Amino acid sequence: MAWTKYQLFLAGLMLVTGSINTLSAKWADNFVAPGCGGSQEHSFQHPFLQAVGMFLGEFSCLAAFYLLRCRAAGHPDTSADPQQPFNPLLFLPPALCDMTGTSIMYVALNMTSASSFQMLRGAVIIFTGLFSVTFLGRRLALSQWLGILATIAGLVVVGLADLLSKHDSQHKLSEVITGVAGVGIPGLPCTESLDKAFYRLCCPPSPGGGHVGHQLMWTCTCSRGDLLIIMAQIIVSIQMVLEEKFVYKHNVHPLRAVGTEGLFGFVILSLLLVPMYYIPAGSFSGNPRGTLEDALDAFCQASVSPRS
């Protein structure tokens, strides 16, 4: 069945806004500002707090839904389909998958470039197709299988590009699209990025004055980020299969569905920020305290004028 102009518009809008979302998150990661208590300047590395902000945006869809419903209440002759009663807890398992996948992706964004991140997210097509065949009993058409194979080929090219690319030590880390954001390591200046920190620690100067292994450390950093993105897409695929199997059979308004998942994700991940404040994270931490997440440090950084 051919797409309507409205569906094409929505697909294009999703492509544009999704790219803006990735670029803005990477842009924020590359800003440098001092934290709480006069701590030294460091990069804005707060992936879990960024995920909370995303769920807050999803949660706001509930407000839009109820505004539309209030507006429809004044027009009894509306052609909108009647809403069937449903248990909101149906959205809890998909929301947990969404929360986990989104958090992993924001962590991975700190380890690879925004361009690779956006392209590797296309892996969700592969896993969703396979899971729909396995768990939903779907039969994919030949064109859909060819699309999956083409996606696999594209992902292989992106992965090889990260493995074979050479990191230019003179390249500005503040560049959003191709730069790798900084992740603080205890005992090192927090303005150092993860690859540069590994470079200084693990790549001692050679007798000729150069450094040995810089390319290897850059490759390992990018590869680890790419693998995290693929893992996140598996979780997102599980989310989509759960939604189709248990949620879509109910006549739930899209804004209400997104808002309910956003509510669960926002509340649960906000509560998890408390233990994350105390859990040590080593080289994965982007804050001076070396913990998994420091929301207070993020708010302190946001309250001052950052520099790129």
N, C-alpha and C positions, 0 to 999 in steps of 0.2 A: 504494500500500500504506500502510495506516494505521500511525502510529508506535505503538510499545509504550510502556507507562508508564516503562520503564527508559530508553528513548531520549529521551522527553520530560524525564525527570529529568536526564540528561546534558546536554541542550541548555540547560535552565535553569541548571544548575550552571556550564556554560561561560560563559553570559551574565553571571552574578553574579561569578564569579572574574575574568573578563576586565575587567569594570568596576572591580573592586577593584585589579587590576593597574595599570590606567591611572591611577586616583586616587592610589594609593600612589607611583607614579613621579613624578607631578606634585607631590605633597606633598613628596617628597624634593627635587625641583628647587627648591622655594621656600624651603628652609631656608638660612640664612646662617651661616657659621662661618669662622674664620680657617684659613688653609692652612699649609703647611710653612714653617719658618724664620721664624715670626712674621709672615707676610704679613697684609695687611689682610683684613677679613671680606669674603666674596663668596659668591654663591649656589652651591649644589651642582649645577653643570652638568657632568655626566660621562656623556653618553649612551652612549658606547662601553663604558665600564665597566659601566653598567647592563645593556647587552646581554650582556656576559660573564656577569653574574650570572644572566640568564635562561637562558643555555645551560648554566650549571652546574646549574640546576634540571632542565633536560631530561636532562642527563647522569645525574642521580641516578635517573632511571627505569630505567637499566641495573641498578642495585643492586636495585631492587624486582623487576625481571624475574628476576634470578638467585636472589633469595630465594624467589620463587614457584616457580621450577623446582626448587630444593632441596626445597621442601615437597612438590611433586608427585612427586619421586623416591621418597618414602616411601609413595606411594599408586599402585601400578602399575595399578590399575583406573580411573585418572582418565579422564574423557571428553574431555580436551583434545586438540586436533588435533596430530599430530606436526609438528615443525618441520622444514621442508625446508632443505637447505644453500643458502647464498646468499653472494654476494660483498659484504662490507660497503662496498666502494667505490661500490656502487650508490647509497648515501646521500650521497655527497660532493657531486654537483651540487645536489640539493635543499638540503643543508646550507649551501652557498655562497649560494644564493638566500635562504634563511632568515636567514643572517648579514647579508647586505646589506640586505634589507628591514627587519629589526628595527633595525639601526643607524640607517637613515634615519628610521624612525618615531620613535625616541627623540630624534633631533635635531629633528624636526618638532614634537615635543611641547613643546619649549622655545619655539616660535614661535607657538603657537596655544593655545586653551583645551582643557581635557580633554574637555569636552562635544563640541566640534567634532571633536576627534581621534577620539573613540570612534565618532561617527556616520560620519565620512568613511571609516573602515576598512571600512564596508559596501560600498565600491566593489569589494572583492575578488570579490563575487558577480557583478558585471558582467563583469570581465575573465576570470574563471574560466569563466563560461558561454561567452563568445566564443572563448576559446582551446580549450575542449573541443570545440566545433563544428569549429574550424579544424584542429586537430592530432590530435584523437582520433576524429574522424568521428561525434561524438555528434549525435543529433537531439533538440532540446529541445521539450518539450510547450508548448502555447499558454499554460498557466498559468505555466510557467517564464519565457517571454518577457514575459508581463505583469508578473511579479515583477521582472525586470530593468528594465523601463520604470519601474515604481514606485520602484525603488531609484535610478534616474537622477534622477527628479523630486525625490526626497528630498535627494539630494546637491546638486542645483541650489539648493534652498531653503537648505541649510546654508551653501553657498558665498556666496549672496547675503546671508545674515544676517551673515557675517563682513565682506563688502564694505561693507554699509550701516550696520553697527553703529557707534555712537559710543563711543569710549573715554573713560571718566570719569577724569580725572587725579586725582580725590580718592578713587578706589576703591582699596581695599587690595590690593596686589599679592600678599599672602600667601594670598589666597583661592584655593583649589585649582581649583574647577570653572570659574570664569570668568576667572581671572587669567592673565597672560602672564608666564612665568618669565624671570628675568634671564639675559642672555648678556653676558659681559664684553667690553669693547672696550679695546684697548691705549690707555693714556693717560687713561682715565676710571676713576672709582671703580668697583670690581667689583661693588658692590651695586646699581648701576644696571641696569635691565633694558634689553633691546635697543631697545624702542620708546621708552623715556624717554631713552636716550642719543641716538638719532636726533632725538628731540624737541628736546633741548638743542643739538645740533650743527647741525641742518638747519632748525630752526624758530626763527629769531631773534625777539626781541620786536618786535612791531609798534608803530608810533607810539602806538596807543591803549592800549598796555600788555599786550595779549594776545599769543598766539603764533600764527603763520601756518603752516598745513600739518601740524598735529599729527594731524588726522584722516587725512591722506594717509599719514603715516609709519606710523600704527597699522594702516591698511588694508594697506599693502605688507608689513608684518611678518606679519600673519595670512595674507595671500594666499600668501606664500612658504611658510609652514608647511603650508597646505592643499595646495599643489601637491606638496610633498615627500611628504605622506601618500598622495596619489593615485599618485605614482611608486612608492612602496613597495608599494602594493597590486598594481600590475602585476607586480612582481618576485615577490610572494607567489603570484600566480596562476600564474606560470611554474613555481614550486616545486610547486604542487599538480598541475599537468599532468605534470610530470616524475615525480612520485611515482606517479601513476595509470598512466602508460605503462610505467615500468620497474621499479617497486618492488612495487606491489600484486598483481602476478601471482604473486609469491612469497608463500608462507604464512609471513609474518613476524609475530610477536607485536607488538601495538601498543606495549607498553612497550619492547620491544627496538628497534623502529623509531625511536621518539622518542629513546631513550637514545643510539642510534648517531649520529643527526643532532646531538644535543646534544654528543656527544664531539668530532665534527669541528668544530662551531662554537666550542666552548669552547677547544680547542687553537689553532685558526687565529686567532681574534680575540684571544686572550691574547698570542700572538706578535706580532700587529699592533700591540698597545699599545706595543711598544718603539719602532718608527719613528714612531708617532703622537706620542710624547713629544717629538720633535724637529721635527715638521712644523708650520710656522707656519700659523695658520688665520684670522688677522685677526678680523673681527667675529663669526665663527662660534665663536670660542673662548670658553669659560666659565671659564678659569683665568688667574691673574695672569701666567703665562709667555706667554700668547697662542698656545699650540700646540693641535693638533687634540685631544689628550687628554693628561691628566696624572694617571695613576693614583696616583702618590705623593701628590699634592695631595688626591685623593679620600680616601685612607686617613687623611691628617692631619686632614681635616675631620671624618671619621667618628669620630675618636678624642676629639673634644672635644664639649662640649654645645652643640648648635646653637640658633639662635633663628629663629623664623618671621618 
